[in-house]
Amino acid sequence: MNWKEEYKQFTGNKKELDLLENGAKSLAESWHLQAMYNKWKRLKGISDEHP
């Protein structure tokens, strides 16, 4: 399962579900998608910081 499929469990927002299904069609939508990815990483406890 990829992050997009997993994130669907955390949102009921129709716009977010559409982004997850169909991808971004504008720069603003790509920013929103990136924010959703970052939120998913926080929910999963995934860190970008290196020791």
N, CA, C and O atoms as CSV, one atom per row, in Angstrom:
chain,resi,resn,atom,element,x,y,z
A,1,MET,N,N,0.847,-1.183,0.000
A,1,MET,CA,C,0.000,0.000,0.000
A,1,MET,C,C,0.893,1.247,0.000
A,1,MET,O,O,1.860,1.320,0.759
A,2,ASN,N,N,0.572,2.207,-0.836
A,2,ASN,CA,C,1.363,3.419,-0.862
A,2,ASN,C,C,0.752,4.478,0.076
A,2,ASN,O,O,-0.333,4.278,0.622
A,3,TRP,N,N,1.442,5.577,0.249
A,3,TRP,CA,C,1.006,6.583,1.209
A,3,TRP,C,C,-0.351,7.172,0.836
A,3,TRP,O,O,-1.145,7.497,1.719
A,4,LYS,N,N,-0.625,7.314,-0.453
A,4,LYS,CA,C,-1.896,7.908,-0.878
A,4,LYS,C,C,-3.078,7.023,-0.480
A,4,LYS,O,O,-4.101,7.519,-0.007
A,5,GLU,N,N,-2.934,5.726,-0.673
A,5,GLU,CA,C,-4.007,4.801,-0.297
A,5,GLU,C,C,-4.205,4.814,1.217
A,5,GLU,O,O,-5.336,4.781,1.702
A,6,GLU,N,N,-3.119,4.862,1.945
A,6,GLU,CA,C,-3.199,4.860,3.398
A,6,GLU,C,C,-3.800,6.167,3.928
A,6,GLU,O,O,-4.559,6.158,4.897
A,7,TYR,N,N,-3.458,7.284,3.290
A,7,TYR,CA,C,-3.946,8.592,3.741
A,7,TYR,C,C,-5.461,8.720,3.595
A,7,TYR,O,O,-6.093,9.474,4.335
A,8,LYS,N,N,-6.036,7.997,2.660
A,8,LYS,CA,C,-7.492,8.057,2.451
A,8,LYS,C,C,-8.254,7.698,3.721
A,8,LYS,O,O,-9.390,8.134,3.905
A,9,GLN,N,N,-7.644,6.913,4.593
A,9,GLN,CA,C,-8.283,6.536,5.852
A,9,GLN,C,C,-8.356,7.716,6.819
A,9,GLN,O,O,-9.176,7.716,7.736
A,10,PHE,N,N,-7.492,8.731,6.616
A,10,PHE,CA,C,-7.401,9.855,7.539
A,10,PHE,C,C,-8.215,11.069,7.098
A,10,PHE,O,O,-8.295,12.048,7.840
A,11,THR,N,N,-8.819,11.033,5.909
A,11,THR,CA,C,-9.550,12.197,5.418
A,11,THR,C,C,-10.886,11.795,4.819
A,11,THR,O,O,-11.044,10.711,4.257
A,12,GLY,N,N,-11.826,12.691,4.954
A,12,GLY,CA,C,-13.121,12.533,4.300
A,12,GLY,C,C,-13.360,13.696,3.355
A,12,GLY,O,O,-14.415,13.798,2.729
A,13,ASN,N,N,-12.357,14.580,3.260
A,13,ASN,CA,C,-12.437,15.775,2.436
A,13,ASN,C,C,-12.449,15.377,0.958
A,13,ASN,O,O,-11.534,14.707,0.480
A,14,LYS,N,N,-13.503,15.800,0.236
A,14,LYS,CA,C,-13.651,15.402,-1.169
A,14,LYS,C,C,-12.523,15.929,-2.038
A,14,LYS,O,O,-12.071,15.235,-2.949
A,15,LYS,N,N,-12.055,17.161,-1.767
A,15,LYS,CA,C,-10.958,17.729,-2.551
A,15,LYS,C,C,-9.677,16.917,-2.348
A,15,LYS,O,O,-8.957,16.631,-3.305
A,16,GLU,N,N,-9.403,16.552,-1.097
A,16,GLU,CA,C,-8.213,15.759,-0.813
A,16,GLU,C,C,-8.314,14.377,-1.436
A,16,GLU,O,O,-7.333,13.874,-1.985
A,17,LEU,N,N,-9.472,13.763,-1.361
A,17,LEU,CA,C,-9.656,12.446,-1.981
A,17,LEU,C,C,-9.450,12.521,-3.495
A,17,LEU,O,O,-8.873,11.614,-4.094
A,18,ASP,N,N,-9.930,13.619,-4.116
A,18,ASP,CA,C,-9.744,13.811,-5.550
A,18,ASP,C,C,-8.256,13.966,-5.878
A,18,ASP,O,O,-7.776,13.399,-6.859
A,19,LEU,N,N,-7.532,14.724,-5.069
A,19,LEU,CA,C,-6.089,14.883,-5.279
A,19,LEU,C,C,-5.369,13.542,-5.170
A,19,LEU,O,O,-4.481,13.242,-5.967
A,20,LEU,N,N,-5.752,12.746,-4.191
A,20,LEU,CA,C,-5.122,11.444,-3.997
A,20,LEU,C,C,-5.395,10.512,-5.175
A,20,LEU,O,O,-4.527,9.732,-5.566
A,21,GLU,N,N,-6.583,10.592,-5.733
A,21,GLU,CA,C,-6.966,9.725,-6.842
A,21,GLU,C,C,-6.386,10.194,-8.175
A,21,GLU,O,O,-5.887,9.388,-8.961
A,22,ASN,N,N,-6.456,11.508,-8.424
A,22,ASN,CA,C,-6.162,12.027,-9.760
A,22,ASN,C,C,-4.889,12.859,-9.869
A,22,ASN,O,O,-4.483,13.222,-10.972
A,23,GLY,N,N,-4.261,13.164,-8.746
A,23,GLY,CA,C,-3.042,13.963,-8.786
A,23,GLY,C,C,-3.318,15.448,-8.916
A,23,GLY,O,O,-4.454,15.872,-9.123
A,24,ALA,N,N,-2.258,16.228,-8.789
A,24,ALA,CA,C,-2.357,17.682,-8.833
A,24,ALA,C,C,-2.429,18.172,-10.277
A,24,ALA,O,O,-1.773,17.633,-11.168
A,25,LYS,N,N,-3.241,19.203,-10.483
A,25,LYS,CA,C,-3.380,19.803,-11.810
A,25,LYS,C,C,-2.918,21.257,-11.817
A,25,LYS,O,O,-3.006,21.937,-12.839
A,26,SER,N,N,-2.427,21.730,-10.672
A,26,SER,CA,C,-1.928,23.098,-10.581
A,26,SER,C,C,-0.829,23.141,-9.519
A,26,SER,O,O,-0.631,22.188,-8.765
A,27,LEU,N,N,-0.123,24.268,-9.479
A,27,LEU,CA,C,0.935,24.427,-8.494
A,27,LEU,C,C,0.354,24.406,-7.081
A,27,LEU,O,O,0.926,23.778,-6.190
A,28,ALA,N,N,-0.768,25.081,-6.869
A,28,ALA,CA,C,-1.392,25.112,-5.547
A,28,ALA,C,C,-1.817,23.712,-5.108
A,28,ALA,O,O,-1.666,23.351,-3.941
A,29,GLU,N,N,-2.345,22.932,-6.039
A,29,GLU,CA,C,-2.734,21.558,-5.697
A,29,GLU,C,C,-1.511,20.710,-5.361
A,29,GLU,O,O,-1.581,19.838,-4.495
A,30,SER,N,N,-0.395,20.961,-6.038
A,30,SER,CA,C,0.813,20.194,-5.725
A,30,SER,C,C,1.309,20.537,-4.325
A,30,SER,O,O,1.803,19.667,-3.609
A,31,TRP,N,N,1.179,21.814,-3.930
A,31,TRP,CA,C,1.548,22.202,-2.564
A,31,TRP,C,C,0.659,21.497,-1.547
A,31,TRP,O,O,1.139,21.015,-0.520
A,32,HIS,N,N,-0.638,21.438,-1.839
A,32,HIS,CA,C,-1.585,20.777,-0.939
A,32,HIS,C,C,-1.243,19.287,-0.821
A,32,HIS,O,O,-1.264,18.725,0.274
A,33,LEU,N,N,-0.933,18.664,-1.941
A,33,LEU,CA,C,-0.571,17.248,-1.938
A,33,LEU,C,C,0.698,17.015,-1.119
A,33,LEU,O,O,0.790,16.033,-0.382
A,34,GLN,N,N,1.673,17.912,-1.243
A,34,GLN,CA,C,2.902,17.804,-0.465
A,34,GLN,C,C,2.616,17.956,1.023
A,34,GLN,O,O,3.195,17.244,1.844
A,35,ALA,N,N,1.724,18.883,1.377
A,35,ALA,CA,C,1.345,19.071,2.781
A,35,ALA,C,C,0.673,17.810,3.321
A,35,ALA,O,O,0.907,17.427,4.467
A,36,MET,N,N,-0.150,17.171,2.512
A,36,MET,CA,C,-0.805,15.934,2.921
A,36,MET,C,C,0.232,14.832,3.134
A,36,MET,O,O,0.122,14.049,4.077
A,37,TYR,N,N,1.240,14.771,2.259
A,37,TYR,CA,C,2.301,13.773,2.394
A,37,TYR,C,C,3.079,14.003,3.692
A,37,TYR,O,O,3.387,13.057,4.418
A,38,ASN,N,N,3.392,15.265,3.974
A,38,ASN,CA,C,4.112,15.583,5.210
A,38,ASN,C,C,3.283,15.232,6.447
A,38,ASN,O,O,3.822,14.748,7.442
A,39,LYS,N,N,1.976,15.477,6.382
A,39,LYS,CA,C,1.096,15.118,7.507
A,39,LYS,C,C,1.074,13.599,7.687
A,39,LYS,O,O,1.121,13.107,8.814
A,40,TRP,N,N,1.004,12.859,6.583
A,40,TRP,CA,C,1.014,11.394,6.658
A,40,TRP,C,C,2.304,10.908,7.314
A,40,TRP,O,O,2.272,10.009,8.155
A,41,LYS,N,N,3.454,11.506,6.929
A,41,LYS,CA,C,4.726,11.108,7.541
A,41,LYS,C,C,4.719,11.376,9.043
A,41,LYS,O,O,5.197,10.548,9.818
A,42,ARG,N,N,4.180,12.527,9.465
A,42,ARG,CA,C,4.100,12.819,10.909
A,42,ARG,C,C,3.219,11.799,11.612
A,42,ARG,O,O,3.566,11.317,12.690
A,43,LEU,N,N,2.073,11.462,11.004
A,43,LEU,CA,C,1.170,10.474,11.602
A,43,LEU,C,C,1.840,9.113,11.744
A,43,LEU,O,O,1.562,8.378,12.691
A,44,LYS,N,N,2.727,8.773,10.799
A,44,LYS,CA,C,3.405,7.485,10.819
A,44,LYS,C,C,4.694,7.511,11.645
A,44,LYS,O,O,5.311,6.472,11.882
A,45,GLY,N,N,5.095,8.716,12.082
A,45,GLY,CA,C,6.323,8.833,12.856
A,45,GLY,C,C,7.572,8.755,12.009
A,45,GLY,O,O,8.633,8.371,12.502
A,46,ILE,N,N,7.463,9.114,10.742
A,46,ILE,CA,C,8.611,9.094,9.841
A,46,ILE,C,C,9.280,10.460,9.879
A,46,ILE,O,O,8.621,11.490,9.737
A,47,SER,N,N,10.599,10.456,10.073
A,47,SER,CA,C,11.364,11.702,10.183
A,47,SER,C,C,12.326,11.838,9.013
A,47,SER,O,O,12.907,10.853,8.559
A,48,ASP,N,N,12.490,13.061,8.528
A,48,ASP,CA,C,13.464,13.336,7.469
A,48,ASP,C,C,14.820,13.662,8.037
A,48,ASP,O,O,15.802,13.726,7.298
A,49,GLU,N,N,14.895,13.873,9.355
A,49,GLU,CA,C,16.151,14.274,9.964
A,49,GLU,C,C,17.102,13.090,10.042
A,49,GLU,O,O,16.711,11.966,10.356
A,50,HIS,N,N,18.343,13.375,9.751
A,50,HIS,CA,C,19.380,12.345,9.800
A,50,HIS,C,C,20.225,12.535,11.051
A,50,HIS,O,O,20.487,13.668,11.452
A,51,PRO,N,N,20.651,11.451,11.667
A,51,PRO,CA,C,21.434,11.560,12.901
A,51,PRO,C,C,22.786,12.197,12.700
A,51,PRO,O,O,23.545,12.348,13.658
